[in-house]
């Protein structure tokens, strides 16, 4: 690995946003390809963050600051990636369903997906089924990610999936769900394509869904 990319990689693991912001321009000035910086410095670092989380060495706070450091670097890299026409892993629309105003888990999943090379459309919280339908209709979305933290808003997940089916767009997308009260059994019951218990496994699930 190039020494500058290694510094970016290490800074993301440490959650050092300022170091990432300082090193990305240095890497670009040194002639390193934006795609190389993205894949070897950022995506690889976030994959390692996911591994450390799953092994119990990292917890949600460490994952969150690492994701924020990655995003700081990605903001500088995005214009160059667009110039080079670097393709994303796929476009994901994510949101907390109607009635749910919680966003910490959703935000972490969104950042981890972005760190894995996905283009993320964050629709925010309290998102209506109609908004999800419109997003699928108007954007080239591969995956819809639904989040719910309250048992009282779990029903909104099924309402959203039903609305996508009624609009005739259900077959165009994969739907993944998550949140504290959600289970694999519930995900199957409402017709989702997959369930992830945490942000790290949400990335693995999204990758498997776009590859399917």
matplotlib code that plots the C-alpha trace (Angstrom):
import matplotlib.pyplot as plt

x = [0.0, 1.2, 2.5, 0.1, -2.9, -1.7, -1.9, -5.4, -6.4, -4.9, -6.5, -9.9, -9.4, -8.4, -11.4, -9.1, -11.1, -8.6, -5.8, -8.0, -8.9, -5.2, -4.0, -6.5, -5.3, -1.7, -2.5, -4.2, -1.3, 1.0, -0.8, -2.6, -5.9, -9.1, -10.3, -7.2, -7.6, -11.2, -10.7, -7.4, -7.6, -11.3, -13.3, -10.6, -10.4, -14.2, -14.2, -11.6, -13.8, -16.6, -14.4, -13.2, -16.8, -18.0, -15.1, -16.0, -12.8, -14.8, -18.1, -20.7, -18.8, -15.6, -17.5, -19.3, -16.1, -14.4, -17.3, -17.3, -13.6, -14.2, -17.0, -14.7, -12.2, -15.0, -16.3, -13.0, -12.7, -16.2, -15.6, -12.6, -14.4, -17.2, -14.6, -13.1, -16.6, -15.9, -19.0, -20.6, -21.4, -25.1, -27.5, -29.3, -32.2, -32.4, -34.8, -36.6, -40.2, -43.3, -43.8, -40.2, -37.9, -34.9, -31.9, -28.6, -28.7, -29.9, -27.1, -24.5, -25.8, -25.8, -22.2, -21.0, -22.7, -21.1, -17.8, -18.3, -18.7, -22.4, -24.2, -26.6, -29.7, -30.6, -34.3, -34.2, -36.8, -40.6, -40.5, -43.8, -44.4, -45.2, -41.7, -40.1, -42.2, -41.3, -37.6, -37.7, -39.7, -37.4, -34.0, -32.1, -32.2, -31.0, -31.9, -34.4, -33.2, -36.0, -35.2, -37.5, -36.5, -40.0, -42.3, -45.1, -43.6, -42.7, -46.1, -45.0, -42.3, -45.0, -47.1, -44.1, -43.4, -47.1, -47.0, -44.0, -45.8, -49.0, -47.0, -45.5, -41.9, -41.3, -39.7, -37.1, -35.5, -34.3, -35.5, -33.5, -34.7, -33.2, -33.6, -33.7, -37.1, -36.7, -36.0, -35.2, -38.7, -40.4, -38.4, -39.6, -43.2, -43.4, -41.8, -38.4, -35.4, -33.1, -32.5, -29.3, -28.9, -26.2, -24.5, -21.5, -23.8, -26.0, -23.0, -22.5, -26.3, -26.4, -23.4, -25.1, -28.4, -26.8, -24.9, -28.0]
y = [0.0, 3.5, 5.3, 8.2, 5.8, 3.9, 7.2, 7.8, 4.2, 4.5, 7.9, 6.5, 3.6, 6.1, 8.3, 11.3, 13.4, 16.3, 13.9, 12.4, 15.9, 16.8, 13.6, 13.3, 16.4, 15.3, 11.9, 13.6, 16.1, 13.1, 11.8, 8.9, 7.9, 8.9, 5.4, 4.0, 6.4, 5.4, 1.6, 1.1, 4.0, 4.4, 1.3, -1.0, 1.0, 0.8, -2.9, -3.3, -1.2, -3.6, -6.6, -5.0, -4.3, -7.8, -9.2, -6.9, -4.7, -1.7, -0.5, 1.9, 5.1, 3.9, 2.9, 6.2, 8.4, 6.2, 6.7, 10.4, 10.5, 8.5, 11.0, 13.9, 12.5, 11.3, 14.9, 16.0, 13.0, 13.0, 15.7, 13.9, 10.5, 12.1, 13.5, 10.0, 8.5, 6.0, 3.8, 3.3, -0.1, 0.8, 3.5, 3.0, 5.1, 4.9, 6.3, 5.9, 4.9, 7.0, 7.8, 7.2, 10.2, 8.2, 8.5, 7.5, 3.9, 5.0, 7.5, 5.0, 2.5, 5.2, 6.2, 2.6, 2.0, 5.1, 3.8, 0.6, 2.5, 2.8, 6.0, 6.8, 8.9, 9.7, 10.5, 11.3, 10.3, 10.0, 9.1, 8.4, 5.3, 7.8, 9.3, 5.9, 5.2, 8.5, 7.9, 4.6, 6.0, 9.1, 7.7, 4.7, 3.0, -0.6, -0.9, 0.6, 0.4, 0.9, 1.7, 1.5, 1.9, 1.7, -1.3, 1.1, 2.0, -1.5, -1.6, 1.3, -1.0, -3.3, -0.4, 0.9, -2.4, -2.8, 0.7, -0.1, -3.2, -1.3, 1.2, -1.6, -0.9, -3.6, -5.9, -3.3, -3.1, -5.0, -4.1, -4.4, -3.6, -3.0, -1.4, -2.5, -4.3, -5.9, -9.6, -11.9, -13.5, -10.1, -9.2, -12.3, -11.8, -8.3, -9.4, -7.7, -9.2, -9.1, -8.1, -6.8, -6.5, -3.8, -1.4, -3.7, -6.6, -4.1, -3.5, -7.2, -7.6, -4.7, -6.2, -9.6, -8.0, -6.1, -9.2, -11.4]
z = [0.0, -0.8, 2.3, 1.9, 1.5, 4.5, 6.5, 5.3, 6.2, 9.7, 10.3, 9.4, 11.8, 14.5, 13.7, 13.0, 10.6, 10.5, 9.4, 6.7, 5.4, 5.4, 3.7, 0.8, -1.0, -0.4, -2.1, -5.0, -5.4, -5.5, -8.5, -6.9, -8.6, -6.8, -7.3, -5.6, -2.7, -2.3, -2.5, -0.7, 1.8, 2.6, 1.6, 3.0, 6.2, 6.7, 6.0, 8.8, 11.1, 10.4, 11.1, 14.4, 15.4, 14.7, 16.8, 19.7, 19.5, 18.2, 19.5, 18.1, 19.2, 17.5, 14.4, 14.3, 14.5, 11.9, 9.6, 10.1, 9.3, 6.2, 5.2, 5.7, 3.2, 0.8, 0.6, -0.8, -3.1, -4.6, -7.2, -8.5, -8.5, -10.6, -13.0, -13.4, -13.8, -11.0, -10.6, -7.2, -5.8, -6.2, -5.1, -1.8, -0.4, 3.4, 5.8, 9.2, 8.4, 9.0, 12.7, 13.6, 14.4, 15.5, 13.2, 15.0, 13.8, 10.3, 10.1, 11.0, 8.4, 5.8, 6.6, 6.6, 3.2, 1.8, 3.2, 1.3, -2.0, -2.2, -3.3, -0.4, -0.6, 3.0, 3.1, 6.8, 9.4, 9.5, 5.8, 4.2, 1.9, -0.9, -0.5, -0.8, -3.9, -5.5, -4.8, -6.5, -9.4, -9.9, -9.0, -10.2, -6.7, -6.3, -2.6, -0.1, 3.5, 6.1, 9.7, 12.8, 16.4, 17.9, 18.1, 17.2, 13.9, 12.8, 10.9, 8.8, 7.3, 5.9, 4.8, 2.9, 1.2, 0.3, -1.2, -3.3, -4.6, -5.4, -7.3, -9.4, -8.5, -5.9, -8.4, -9.4, -6.0, -3.0, 0.5, 3.6, 7.1, 10.5, 13.9, 17.6, 17.6, 14.1, 13.7, 10.9, 11.3, 11.1, 8.0, 6.3, 7.4, 5.8, 2.6, 3.0, 1.1, 4.1, 7.7, 9.3, 13.1, 12.9, 10.6, 9.8, 8.7, 6.8, 4.5, 3.9, 3.3, 0.8, -1.1, -1.3, -2.5, -5.4, -6.4, -6.4]

ax = plt.figure().add_subplot(projection="3d")
ax.plot(x, y, z, "-o")
ax.set_aspect("equal")
plt.show()
